[in-house]
């Protein structure tokens, strides 16, 4: 999976946890467009076996450590292999691999260090629409700039941004919020592409109470850091 002159400098990274009946379709479709790595985060189902039946490379991380830890495992592997950027997408089918070219085109055109796939909240189930709308407002207030979608896991990160994130201690979904904070504080450009808003029968792995707690911890830390920078 080493990048070569005739291969894309971007690696597709799919963190996966208990997505045995979905991960194969996502990994297969992504691999048609980019070299692909699946990091199985200690699943207790057959996620790894299904992923290993695809052309993608699979790394088994045990025990379960959280999405943030799985992403950093993939980031380290990508950096060791010389990739210039990593595109992340979820294993549950909410991110359509057919939209990968949108990220490639945006990166080639503007070279932003973080490109996030922005969803249409109006197409979400009511509870998720409310949660994402409130979360977006709170986080944008804390950061001091409008962030259309801070929870989307469909994103592309540059090598230099990834290198600043490898020592993060955030284990769960809040790591994706930290990516945005780090990028903004470093003055690195952030870009957006519009992506489909897909919801099916997937089961969320987010522990809602803990996720809300950790999200607002990140909001508070972001606000305090901004106040120090701009008293």
C-alpha positions in Angstrom: 0.0 0.0 0.0 3.0 2.3 -0.5 2.2 5.4 -2.6 3.9 5.4 -6.0 4.1 7.8 -8.9 1.1 6.2 -10.5 -1.0 6.0 -7.3 -3.0 8.7 -5.5 -1.1 10.4 -2.7 -4.3 10.2 -0.6 -5.2 7.2 1.6 -8.9 6.4 2.4 -9.2 5.5 6.0 -12.3 3.7 7.4 -12.5 3.2 11.2 -14.9 0.4 11.9 -16.6 -1.0 15.0 -19.3 -3.7 14.8 -20.2 -3.0 11.2 -19.9 -6.5 9.9 -22.8 -6.3 7.4 -21.9 -2.9 6.1 -18.1 -2.4 6.0 -17.4 -4.6 3.0 -19.5 -2.5 0.6 -18.0 0.7 1.8 -14.4 -0.6 1.7 -14.9 -2.1 -1.8 -16.3 1.1 -3.2 -13.7 3.3 -1.6 -10.9 1.1 -2.9 -12.0 1.6 -6.5 -11.0 5.2 -6.1 -8.2 5.3 -3.5 -5.9 2.9 -1.7 -7.9 2.0 1.4 -7.2 1.0 5.0 -9.8 -0.3 7.4 -9.0 -0.1 11.1 -11.1 -2.5 13.0 -11.4 -1.0 16.5 -11.8 -4.2 18.6 -15.2 -5.2 17.1 -16.9 -8.1 18.8 -18.6 -9.2 15.6 -17.2 -10.2 12.2 -16.3 -6.7 11.0 -12.6 -7.6 10.4 -13.5 -10.8 8.5 -15.9 -9.0 6.2 -13.3 -6.2 5.6 -10.6 -8.8 4.8 -12.8 -10.1 2.0 -12.3 -6.9 0.2 -9.2 -5.4 -1.7 -8.7 -3.0 1.2 -5.9 -3.5 3.8 -7.2 -4.3 7.3 -5.6 -3.6 10.6 -7.1 -5.1 13.7 -6.8 -2.9 16.8 -7.5 -4.6 20.1 -9.1 -4.0 22.5 -11.8 -1.4 21.5 -10.3 2.0 22.1 -12.7 4.5 20.4 -13.0 6.2 17.1 -10.3 8.8 17.9 -7.8 6.1 18.7 -8.7 4.1 15.6 -8.2 7.2 13.4 -4.8 8.0 14.9 -3.7 4.4 14.3 -4.6 4.8 10.6 -3.0 8.3 10.5 0.3 6.9 11.8 0.3 4.1 9.2 -0.4 6.7 6.5 2.4 9.0 7.6 4.9 6.1 7.8 4.0 5.2 4.2 4.5 8.7 2.9 0.9 9.7 2.0 0.2 13.4 1.6 -3.3 13.3 2.9 -5.9 11.0 4.4 -9.6 10.9 3.6 -11.7 9.5 6.4 -15.2 8.0 6.0 -17.4 5.9 8.2 -18.0 2.2 7.8 -21.8 2.3 8.4 -22.8 3.5 4.9 -23.7 7.1 5.9 -20.8 8.3 3.6 -21.1 7.5 -0.1 -17.6 6.6 -1.4 -18.8 7.8 -4.8 -18.3 11.3 -3.5 -14.6 10.8 -2.9 -13.8 12.8 -6.1 -15.4 15.9 -4.6 -12.7 15.9 -1.9 -9.9 15.1 -4.4 -11.0 18.0 -6.6 -11.3 20.5 -3.7 -7.9 19.5 -2.4 -6.2 19.8 -5.7 -7.9 23.2 -6.4 -7.4 24.9 -3.0 -5.1 22.6 -0.9 -7.0 23.3 2.4 -5.6 21.4 5.3 -9.0 20.2 6.4 -11.9 19.5 4.0 -15.2 18.5 5.6 -18.2 17.0 4.0 -21.2 19.2 5.0 -24.6 17.6 5.3 -28.1 19.0 5.0 -29.5 18.9 8.5 -33.0 19.2 7.1 -32.7 15.7 5.7 -31.9 14.1 9.1 -34.3 12.4 11.5 -35.7 15.1 13.9 -33.6 14.1 16.9 -30.4 14.2 15.0 -31.3 17.3 13.2 -31.9 19.1 16.5 -28.7 17.8 18.0 -26.5 18.7 15.0 -28.1 22.2 14.8 -27.5 23.0 18.4 -24.1 21.5 18.4 -23.1 23.5 15.3 -24.3 26.8 16.9 -22.5 26.1 20.2 -19.3 25.1 18.5 -19.3 28.0 16.1 -19.8 30.4 19.0 -16.9 28.9 20.9 -14.5 28.9 17.9 -15.6 32.4 16.8 -16.3 31.3 13.2 -19.1 29.5 11.5 -18.6 25.8 11.2 -21.4 24.3 9.1 -21.0 20.7 10.3 -18.6 19.8 13.1 -19.8 16.2 13.4 -19.4 14.9 9.9 -16.8 12.1 9.8 -16.3 12.4 6.0 -13.3 14.6 5.7 -9.8 15.0 4.2 -6.8 16.0 6.3 -3.4 17.2 5.0 -0.2 15.6 6.2 0.9 18.6 8.2 -2.4 18.8 10.1 -2.3 15.0 10.8 1.2 15.4 12.3 -0.1 17.9 14.9 -2.9 15.5 15.9 -0.9 12.3 16.5 -0.2 13.0 20.2 -3.9 13.8 21.0 -5.4 12.0 24.0 -9.0 12.2 22.7 -10.2 8.7 22.3 -13.8 9.0 21.0 -15.8 11.1 18.6 -14.6 14.3 20.2 -11.3 13.8 18.3 -13.1 14.9 15.2 -14.0 18.2 16.9 -10.4 18.6 18.1 -9.3 18.3 14.4 -11.2 21.5 13.6 -10.0 23.4 16.7 -6.4 22.5 15.9 -6.7 23.5 12.3 -8.3 26.9 13.2 -5.8 27.7 16.0 -2.9 26.9 13.7 -4.4 29.2 11.0 -4.6 26.4 8.5 -7.4 26.8 5.9 -10.6 24.8 6.2 -12.8 24.0 3.2 -16.2 22.4 2.7 -17.8 20.1 0.1 -21.5 19.3 0.1 -22.3 15.6 0.6 -25.4 13.5 0.6 -27.2 13.1 3.9 -27.8 9.3 4.3 -29.6 7.6 7.1 -30.8 4.0 7.0 -31.2 1.3 9.7 -27.7 1.8 11.2 -27.3 1.8 14.9 -25.3 4.6 16.4 -22.3 3.6 18.5 -22.3 6.9 20.3 -23.1 6.7 24.0 -25.3 9.8 23.9 -24.9 11.0 27.5 -21.1 10.6 27.4 -20.9 12.1 23.9 -22.8 15.2 25.0 -20.6 15.6 28.0 -17.4 15.3 26.1 -18.7 17.6 23.3 -19.5 20.4 25.7 -16.2 19.9 27.4 -14.6 20.5 24.0 -16.8 23.6 23.4 -15.8 25.0 26.8 -12.1 24.4 26.2 -12.3 25.9 22.7 -14.0 29.0 24.1 -11.5 29.5 26.9 -8.6 29.0 24.5 -10.1 31.6 22.1 -10.5 34.1 25.0 -6.8 33.8 25.8 -5.9 34.4 22.2 -8.4 37.3 21.9 -8.9 38.8 25.4 
